[in-house]
Amino acid sequence: MAADARGPRTTRDPSLSVGARRADECRLVQSDNLVAMRELERTHGARFRLAYLDPPFNTGRVFSQYDDARSREAWLAMMAPRLHAARALLRDDGVLAVEIDDTELGPLQVLCDEIFGSRNRVSTITVVRSAATGHKAQNAGPVHVSDFILLYAKSRAAFSPTRLFRERAGADPAYRTFIVDRGAPVASWRYVPLARAVAAHAGFATGSAAKRSLGEAWPARQAAFARAHAASVVRFAQVRVEAVSREAQALVARSRREPDRTLVLERPSRPALVLRGGNRVLFLASKLRSLLPDGTLDPTEAAPRVLAEPLTNVWTDVPFQGLAPEGGVAFSRNKKPERLLERLLALTTAPGDWVLDPFLGSGTTAAVAETMGRRWIGIEQGDHALSLALPRLARLARGEDATGLRRSREYTGGGTFGVYR
């Protein structure tokens, strides 16, 4: 690392860099992250759409790669200038994501509120990383199985996340009614319990008989039938009369007077209002989506349509087991799943956007950003910048890494990046 009048400066190591130098090249930086971020403020400015920080959790343990035991005051003193530096590097529509466990969650949120403003707090995401099994289950009290991601926008007004969905396993129990004669005139539609329709389709006289015969296979059979006939599977919901037009209010009143008829109000640029007995008729088909692996909607609708729900702030579906092969590097107990970073990047960035990770570790964020067509800069002070992250990213650039996201995304290599020290 060199220095000039403006402060310490990293230099490119051509012997370790991959590919020819580019003015806007991605970077793997081996340096103190605060020093490197202050240099990036001079050289790159506020260009990053996402800054993902995965700092030491301050658990009191000592790992081979780093010390995770500080006083709370020392830990917060370490974090504060790095959060300020990360904020300075974000675009106006950029977002900070900090992953942490519950050891320092409260103090960290207070600190982020001070630096970013509580009005810019977007969400606190709970990431379930394990089940209550093994030695954890022997502890008295609630078993700790989750991490948290604090999400802060630089400007809440400018922040524009991508709407993501996640596939819902099984059936939605709220949708338990079936329209027998969907092709008949709407006013004469007949409704039966979904279980009866599934049983009849499977050749049984009643739902009870089908359940007894099919046993454990019954829920899956019912879910498959519902998805296949989603245009005829419905639930009923109360109408917020004060929130609809006078025309709709009049139809609701009529529907209550004629409870055995199904009534429809066609509405321009909005789904039709379908009523029975004064209640809305909601169709399961409206919850089917053609999803890509990262939870975004497939614009071509070539992907299978699945029962989907909007992404919430509780993530139970990101696997933390079986991570050892990802990237071909060993980083026991500290490696984050590529699927987790894929979701964060899909939520907060678009292809071509810049992503910053100042606690790069084994290089997961950079590998995911490269695979997803984002630009990236990763900073790591420890020796594993060169022993883990560098070989991982070099293999990826050569098209030799078929682990992680490469199982579901087309990526054949060809990336380049500079190594700065």
C-alpha positions as CSV (number, residue, x, y, z in Angstrom):
1,M,0.0,0.0,0.0
2,A,1.4,3.4,-1.0
3,A,0.5,6.8,0.2
4,D,0.0,10.3,-1.2
5,A,-1.1,13.7,0.1
6,R,-4.8,12.5,0.1
7,G,-4.1,9.4,2.3
8,P,-3.1,5.7,1.9
9,R,-3.5,4.3,-1.5
10,T,-3.7,0.7,-2.7
11,T,-1.9,-0.3,-5.9
12,R,-2.9,-2.9,-8.5
13,D,-0.9,-6.2,-8.4
14,P,-0.7,-7.3,-12.0
15,S,0.7,-10.7,-11.0
16,L,-2.4,-11.6,-9.1
17,S,-5.1,-9.7,-11.2
18,V,-7.2,-11.6,-13.7
19,G,-7.5,-10.2,-17.2
20,A,-6.5,-6.9,-18.7
21,R,-6.8,-3.7,-16.7
22,R,-10.0,-1.7,-17.2
23,A,-10.9,1.7,-16.0
24,D,-14.1,0.4,-14.3
25,E,-12.8,-3.0,-13.4
26,C,-14.1,-5.0,-10.5
27,R,-11.7,-5.2,-7.6
28,L,-10.5,-7.5,-4.9
29,V,-8.8,-5.3,-2.3
30,Q,-6.6,-6.6,0.5
31,S,-6.5,-3.8,3.0
32,D,-8.0,-2.4,6.1
33,N,-11.6,-1.8,4.9
34,L,-11.9,1.6,6.4
35,V,-8.8,2.8,4.6
36,A,-9.9,1.2,1.4
37,M,-13.4,2.7,1.6
38,R,-12.0,6.2,2.2
39,E,-9.9,5.7,-0.9
40,L,-12.9,4.5,-2.9
41,E,-14.7,7.7,-1.9
42,R,-12.0,9.6,-3.7
43,T,-11.7,7.3,-6.7
44,H,-15.2,6.0,-7.2
45,G,-17.5,8.4,-5.3
46,A,-21.1,7.5,-4.6
47,R,-21.7,4.9,-7.2
48,F,-22.7,1.8,-5.2
49,R,-26.3,0.5,-5.3
50,L,-25.7,-1.9,-2.4
51,A,-23.3,-2.1,0.4
52,Y,-23.5,-5.5,2.1
53,L,-21.7,-5.7,5.5
54,D,-21.1,-9.0,7.2
55,P,-19.0,-7.9,10.2
56,P,-17.8,-10.0,13.1
57,F,-20.8,-10.6,15.3
58,N,-18.9,-10.0,18.5
59,T,-19.9,-13.4,19.9
60,G,-17.0,-13.6,22.3
61,R,-15.3,-16.4,20.4
62,V,-12.0,-16.4,18.6
63,F,-11.8,-17.9,15.1
64,S,-8.7,-18.8,13.2
65,Q,-9.4,-16.1,10.7
66,Y,-10.4,-13.2,13.1
67,D,-11.0,-12.2,16.7
68,D,-14.7,-12.0,17.5
69,A,-14.4,-10.9,21.1
70,R,-14.4,-7.1,21.8
71,S,-16.1,-5.0,24.4
72,R,-19.4,-3.5,23.1
73,E,-17.9,-0.1,23.1
74,A,-14.9,-1.2,21.1
75,W,-17.2,-3.0,18.6
76,L,-19.4,0.0,18.1
77,A,-16.4,2.2,17.7
78,M,-15.1,-0.1,15.0
79,M,-18.5,-0.1,13.2
80,A,-19.4,3.6,13.3
81,P,-16.8,5.0,10.9
82,R,-17.3,2.0,8.5
83,L,-21.1,2.7,8.4
84,H,-20.4,6.4,7.7
85,A,-17.9,5.4,4.9
86,A,-20.4,2.9,3.4
87,R,-23.1,5.6,3.4
88,A,-20.8,8.0,1.6
89,L,-20.3,5.4,-1.2
90,L,-24.0,4.7,-1.8
91,R,-26.0,6.3,-4.7
92,D,-29.0,8.3,-3.7
93,D,-31.1,5.2,-4.4
94,G,-28.6,2.9,-2.7
95,V,-29.1,0.6,0.3
96,L,-27.1,-0.7,3.2
97,A,-27.6,-4.3,4.3
98,V,-25.8,-5.4,7.5
99,E,-26.0,-9.0,8.7
100,I,-25.7,-9.7,12.4
101,D,-27.0,-12.0,15.1
102,D,-28.8,-10.9,18.3
103,T,-25.6,-10.3,20.3
104,E,-25.3,-6.7,18.9
105,L,-28.5,-6.3,17.0
106,G,-30.0,-3.7,19.3
107,P,-27.0,-1.4,19.6
108,L,-26.3,-1.8,15.9
109,Q,-29.8,-0.6,15.0
110,V,-29.5,2.4,17.3
111,L,-26.2,3.2,15.6
112,C,-27.6,2.8,12.1
113,D,-30.6,5.0,13.0
114,E,-28.2,7.7,14.0
115,I,-26.1,7.5,10.8
116,F,-28.8,6.8,8.2
117,G,-31.9,8.2,10.0
118,S,-34.6,6.0,11.4
119,R,-36.9,7.2,8.7
120,N,-34.6,5.4,6.2
121,R,-34.9,2.1,7.9
122,V,-36.5,-0.2,5.3
123,S,-36.7,-3.5,7.2
124,T,-35.2,-5.9,9.7
125,I,-35.1,-9.3,8.0
126,T,-35.0,-12.5,10.0
127,V,-32.9,-15.2,8.3
128,V,-33.5,-18.7,9.7
129,R,-30.2,-20.5,9.3
130,S,-30.8,-23.8,11.2
131,A,-33.3,-26.0,12.9
132,A,-33.7,-26.5,16.7
133,T,-31.7,-29.7,16.6
134,G,-28.4,-31.1,17.8
135,H,-26.5,-29.5,20.7
136,K,-28.5,-26.2,20.3
137,A,-31.7,-28.0,21.4
138,Q,-30.1,-28.9,24.7
139,N,-30.1,-25.3,25.8
140,A,-32.8,-24.0,28.1
141,G,-35.1,-21.3,26.7
142,P,-35.6,-20.4,23.1
143,V,-33.1,-21.9,20.7
144,H,-31.2,-19.4,18.6
145,V,-31.6,-20.3,14.9
146,S,-31.6,-17.0,13.1
147,D,-29.5,-14.1,11.9
148,F,-30.8,-10.6,11.1
149,I,-30.2,-8.2,8.2
150,L,-30.7,-4.5,8.8
151,L,-31.8,-2.8,5.6
152,Y,-31.3,1.0,5.4
153,A,-31.9,3.2,2.4
154,K,-29.6,6.2,1.8
155,S,-32.9,8.0,0.9
156,R,-36.2,6.2,1.5
157,A,-37.8,8.4,-1.1
158,A,-35.3,7.3,-3.8
159,F,-35.1,3.6,-2.8
160,S,-36.8,1.4,-5.4
161,P,-36.6,-2.3,-4.6
162,T,-37.5,-5.1,-7.0
163,R,-40.7,-6.9,-6.0
164,L,-39.8,-10.5,-5.2
165,F,-41.9,-13.6,-4.6
166,R,-41.2,-17.0,-3.1
167,E,-42.9,-20.3,-3.9
168,R,-45.3,-21.5,-1.3
169,A,-45.1,-25.2,-0.6
170,G,-48.3,-27.2,-0.5
171,A,-51.8,-25.6,-0.6
172,D,-53.1,-22.3,0.6
173,P,-55.7,-23.4,3.2
174,A,-57.8,-20.3,2.8
175,Y,-58.7,-21.4,-0.7
176,R,-61.1,-24.3,0.1
177,T,-64.0,-23.8,-2.2
178,F,-64.5,-25.1,-5.8
179,I,-66.7,-23.8,-8.6
180,V,-68.2,-26.9,-10.2
181,D,-69.5,-25.3,-13.4
182,R,-66.9,-22.6,-14.1
183,G,-68.0,-22.4,-17.8
184,A,-71.7,-21.8,-17.0
185,P,-73.1,-18.2,-16.7
186,V,-71.7,-16.5,-13.7
187,A,-75.0,-15.9,-12.0
188,S,-75.6,-19.7,-11.8
189,W,-72.2,-20.9,-10.6
190,R,-72.4,-23.7,-8.0
191,Y,-69.9,-24.0,-5.2
192,V,-68.7,-27.1,-3.3
193,P,-65.9,-27.8,-0.8
194,L,-62.6,-28.2,-2.5
195,A,-62.1,-31.6,-0.7
196,R,-65.3,-32.9,-2.3
197,A,-64.1,-31.9,-5.8
198,V,-60.7,-33.4,-5.3
199,A,-62.3,-36.7,-4.0
200,A,-64.6,-36.9,-7.0
201,H,-61.8,-36.3,-9.4
202,A,-59.9,-39.2,-7.7
203,G,-62.9,-41.5,-7.9
204,F,-64.1,-41.3,-4.3
205,A,-67.6,-40.6,-3.0
206,T,-66.6,-38.2,-0.3
207,G,-63.6,-36.2,0.9
208,S,-63.4,-38.3,4.1
209,A,-63.2,-41.5,2.0
210,A,-60.4,-40.0,-0.1
211,K,-58.4,-38.9,3.0
212,R,-58.7,-42.4,4.6
213,S,-57.6,-44.1,1.4
214,L,-54.8,-41.7,0.4
215,G,-53.4,-41.1,3.9
216,E,-50.3,-39.0,3.8
217,A,-50.6,-38.5,0.1
218,W,-53.9,-36.6,0.5
219,P,-52.4,-33.1,1.1
220,A,-50.2,-33.3,-1.9
221,R,-53.1,-34.6,-4.1
222,Q,-55.3,-31.7,-2.9
223,A,-52.5,-29.1,-3.5
224,A,-51.8,-30.4,-7.0
225,F,-55.5,-30.4,-8.0
226,A,-55.9,-26.9,-6.7
227,R,-53.0,-25.6,-8.8
228,A,-54.2,-27.4,-11.9
229,H,-57.7,-25.9,-11.5
230,A,-56.7,-22.6,-10.0
231,A,-59.3,-20.7,-12.0
232,S,-62.0,-22.6,-10.2
233,V,-60.6,-22.6,-6.7
234,V,-61.7,-19.7,-4.6
235,R,-62.0,-18.1,-1.1
236,F,-64.4,-15.5,0.2
237,A,-63.4,-12.2,1.8
238,Q,-65.3,-9.3,3.2
239,V,-65.5,-6.1,1.1
240,R,-64.3,-2.9,2.6
241,V,-67.3,-1.0,1.6
242,E,-65.8,2.4,2.4
243,A,-62.9,1.7,0.0
244,V,-64.9,0.9,-3.1
245,S,-67.0,3.0,-5.6
246,R,-70.7,3.8,-5.1
247,E,-71.4,1.4,-8.0
248,A,-69.5,-1.4,-6.2
249,Q,-71.3,-0.5,-2.9
250,A,-74.7,-0.9,-4.6
251,L,-73.6,-4.3,-6.0
252,V,-72.5,-5.4,-2.6
253,A,-75.9,-4.5,-1.2
254,R,-77.7,-6.4,-4.0
255,S,-75.4,-9.4,-3.5
256,R,-76.5,-9.5,0.2
257,R,-80.1,-9.5,-0.9
258,E,-79.5,-12.3,-3.5
259,P,-77.0,-14.5,-1.7
260,D,-77.4,-17.5,-4.0
261,R,-76.3,-15.6,-7.1
262,T,-72.8,-14.6,-8.2
263,L,-72.6,-11.0,-9.4
264,V,-69.8,-9.3,-11.3
265,L,-68.8,-5.7,-11.7
266,E,-66.3,-5.2,-14.6
267,R,-63.8,-2.4,-13.8
268,P,-61.4,-0.7,-16.3
269,S,-57.7,-1.3,-15.5
270,R,-58.6,-3.4,-12.4
271,P,-59.7,-7.0,-11.9
272,A,-63.4,-7.5,-12.0
273,L,-65.2,-7.4,-8.6
274,V,-66.9,-10.8,-8.2
275,L,-69.4,-11.1,-5.3
276,R,-71.5,-13.8,-3.7
277,G,-73.5,-13.3,-0.5
278,G,-72.0,-9.8,-0.1
279,N,-68.5,-11.2,-0.1
280,R,-65.7,-11.0,-2.7
281,V,-64.8,-14.1,-4.6
282,L,-61.0,-14.4,-4.8
283,F,-59.4,-16.8,-7.2
284,L,-56.4,-19.0,-6.5
285,A,-55.2,-18.3,-10.1
286,S,-54.4,-14.7,-9.0
287,K,-51.7,-16.2,-6.7
288,L,-49.9,-18.2,-9.4
289,R,-46.7,-16.7,-10.7
290,S,-44.1,-17.6,-13.3
291,L,-40.9,-17.2,-11.1
292,L,-37.2,-17.2,-11.9
293,P,-34.9,-18.8,-9.3
294,D,-34.1,-15.5,-7.6
295,G,-37.8,-14.8,-7.0
296,T,-38.3,-12.2,-9.8
297,L,-41.1,-12.6,-12.2
298,D,-40.2,-14.3,-15.5
299,P,-41.2,-11.7,-18.2
300,T,-41.4,-14.5,-20.8
301,E,-43.6,-16.6,-18.5
302,A,-41.6,-19.7,-19.7
303,A,-40.9,-20.8,-16.1
304,P,-43.6,-23.0,-14.5
305,R,-46.4,-21.1,-12.8
306,V,-46.3,-21.9,-9.0
307,L,-48.3,-20.8,-6.0
308,A,-46.3,-17.8,-4.8
309,E,-46.5,-15.1,-2.2
310,P,-44.7,-11.8,-1.9
311,L,-41.4,-11.9,-0.1
312,T,-41.7,-11.1,3.6
313,N,-39.1,-10.1,6.2
314,V,-38.8,-13.6,7.5
315,W,-36.7,-15.9,5.3
316,T,-37.0,-19.5,6.1
317,D,-36.1,-21.0,2.7
318,V,-32.4,-20.1,2.3
319,P,-30.4,-23.3,2.9
320,F,-27.4,-23.0,5.2
321,Q,-26.6,-26.7,5.1
322,G,-24.3,-28.2,2.5
323,L,-22.4,-25.0,1.8
324,A,-18.9,-26.6,1.9
325,P,-18.7,-27.2,-1.9
326,E,-19.8,-23.6,-2.8
327,G,-16.9,-21.8,-4.4
328,G,-14.5,-24.6,-3.7
329,V,-13.3,-22.9,-0.5
330,A,-13.4,-23.9,3.1
331,F,-14.6,-21.2,5.5
332,S,-16.1,-23.1,8.3
333,R,-19.1,-21.5,10.2
334,N,-18.6,-18.2,8.4
335,K,-19.5,-18.8,4.7
336,K,-22.8,-17.3,3.7
337,P,-25.0,-19.1,1.1
338,E,-24.9,-17.8,-2.4
339,R,-28.7,-18.0,-2.4
340,L,-28.9,-15.5,0.4
341,L,-26.7,-13.0,-1.5
342,E,-28.7,-13.7,-4.7
343,R,-31.9,-12.7,-3.0
344,L,-30.4,-9.5,-1.6
345,L,-28.9,-8.5,-4.9
346,A,-32.2,-9.3,-6.8
347,L,-34.1,-7.2,-4.2
348,T,-31.8,-4.2,-4.3
349,T,-29.9,-4.1,-7.5
350,A,-30.1,-4.5,-11.3
351,P,-27.6,-5.8,-13.8
352,G,-24.7,-3.4,-14.2
353,D,-25.1,-1.9,-10.7
354,W,-22.1,-1.7,-8.4
355,V,-22.0,-3.8,-5.2
356,L,-19.6,-3.3,-2.3
357,D,-18.6,-5.8,0.4
358,P,-16.0,-4.4,2.9
359,F,-16.0,-7.7,4.9
360,L,-15.6,-10.0,1.9
361,G,-14.4,-13.1,3.8
362,S,-14.3,-16.0,1.3
363,G,-15.7,-14.0,-1.6
364,T,-19.3,-15.0,-1.7
365,T,-20.7,-11.5,-2.4
366,A,-18.3,-11.0,-5.3
367,A,-19.0,-14.4,-6.7
368,V,-22.7,-13.8,-6.7
369,A,-22.4,-10.3,-8.1
370,E,-20.2,-11.6,-10.9
371,T,-22.6,-14.4,-11.7
372,M,-25.6,-12.0,-11.7
373,G,-24.0,-9.4,-14.0
374,R,-23.3,-6.8,-11.3
375,R,-20.0,-4.9,-10.9
376,W,-18.3,-5.4,-7.6
377,I,-15.6,-4.4,-5.1
378,G,-14.7,-6.7,-2.2
379,I,-12.4,-5.7,0.6
380,E,-10.7,-8.1,3.0
381,Q,-7.8,-7.5,5.3
382,G,-7.1,-11.0,6.3
383,D,-4.8,-13.5,4.6
384,H,-7.9,-15.3,3.2
385,A,-8.3,-12.4,0.7
386,L,-5.5,-14.2,-1.2
387,S,-5.9,-17.7,0.1
388,L,-9.7,-18.1,-0.3
389,A,-11.4,-15.2,-2.2
390,L,-8.7,-14.8,-4.9
391,P,-8.6,-18.5,-6.0
392,R,-12.4,-18.7,-5.8
393,L,-13.0,-15.7,-8.0
394,A,-10.2,-16.7,-10.4
395,R,-11.8,-20.1,-10.9
396,L,-15.2,-18.4,-11.5
397,A,-13.6,-16.1,-14.1
398,R,-12.2,-19.1,-15.9
399,G,-15.6,-20.8,-16.0
400,E,-14.4,-23.6,-13.7
401,D,-16.9,-23.1,-10.9
402,A,-20.1,-25.1,-11.3
403,T,-21.2,-24.8,-7.7
404,G,-23.7,-22.6,-6.0
405,L,-25.7,-20.3,-8.4
406,R,-24.0,-21.7,-11.5
407,R,-26.3,-24.8,-11.1
408,S,-29.3,-22.7,-12.1
409,R,-27.8,-19.7,-13.9
410,E,-25.9,-19.6,-17.1
411,Y,-22.4,-18.4,-16.4
412,T,-19.4,-19.6,-18.4
413,G,-16.7,-17.3,-17.1
414,G,-14.9,-14.5,-18.9
415,G,-14.9,-12.1,-16.0
416,T,-11.9,-9.9,-15.1
417,F,-10.9,-8.2,-11.9
418,G,-7.9,-6.4,-10.4
419,V,-6.3,-7.3,-7.2
420,Y,-5.3,-4.2,-5.1
421,R,-3.1,-4.3,-2.0
